[in-house]
């Protein structure tokens, strides 16, 4: 079968990382060029169903390119997390909608021909461990303690899309356990493919218990926009601002439910003070450091959907004492001054993959967002801005990497172009 293969062995990874630094941007596409991390394989073995009950083979209908996939292509993922993603050969694609191709023994929840959304996370239950780890037993499979153990799934990684044996959505076929699948009927393909990122942003939004009037979301990419959507559904009266560096992201932020947009960088804090009131405090800076003020009487909640040292620092400076920062951006290594966390008693909350939620009565976030996605008024139409056949994967990665410059939010791949999109493209 055809599949996109990521080979993150050290020589290719180091070559790709070094090539990004070539002056003039000539190395930007090194990850999918000669010697890079990612290539198309025409004769990848079809993934076999594990020798255990409940497994299903899928044909992806539409697979999206996530920010972490772009980070992988550019060799910019955190090396610390390689402990949880130890496989050096992976078939990417963890945001996808698929059709059931065939089922193995013991499958009762889906049948051949069903269209399904996929929860990519593979925890103790899917790996076949009869004794659950502490976190899985507590209803938190998204932080399973055995992500590096293959088990029945044959996947030494957190989820589909980061291992080779069961595969990922950037291939003509992938294997999943029926407990990872959600039948979707005739839900439009572009909406159904957003199930996974929508679930992540709902999980992020649920970390905050309310009790405030203003929130700021940093970053108008897919995760930032879907975070706004989740906040608006959970807190209709919450005033939501989005920090956006350009007109394309700003227009989309307003379209999905933001009350206003703010300029990027220190100007965001200045705009908050001017529009809402609040004193600006100006700390002493070292030579060469940017002068970024601290907002007194700041906001109660900031969700950073970018995750750089500059955006984290910006978030800390606009929070009021006892406020919460939720880190929804991609993981990485940043040099940070955390003094405001101590001085203003801030809460910094990391967020990871979705799963069962106490505030949803134990329901999975996927179940909730699929109800939202079935509502025609749910404002996500058009977020899959570009769609390419798998053969055009290099152009797809180029478009996804350019992001707003290409007016791209989520870019889709069609591994099986014979499968019609719903509604037809």
Buried (B, 14 or more C-beta within 10 A) or exposed (E): BBBBBBBBEEEBBEBBBEBBEEEEEEBBBBBBBEEBBBBBEEEBEBBEBBEBBBBBBBBBBBBBBBBBBBBBBBBBBEEEBBEBBEBBEBBBBBBBBBBBBBBBEEBEBBEEEBBBBBBBBBBBBBBBBEEBBEBBEEEBBBBBBBBBBBBBBBBBBBBBBBBBBBBBBBBBBBBBBBBBBBBBEEBBBBBBBBBBBBBBBBBBBBBBEEEBEBBBBBBBBBBBBBBBBBBBBBBEEBBBBBBBBBEBBBEBBBBBBBBBBBBBBBEBBBBBBEEBEBEBEEEEEEEEEEEBBBBBEBBBBBBBBBBBEBBBBBBBBBBBEEBBBBBBBBBBEEEEEEEBBEEBEBBBBEBBBBBBBEEBEEEBBBBBBBEBBBEEEBBBEEBBBBBBEBBBBBBBBBBBBBBBEBEBBBBBBBBBEEBEBBEEE
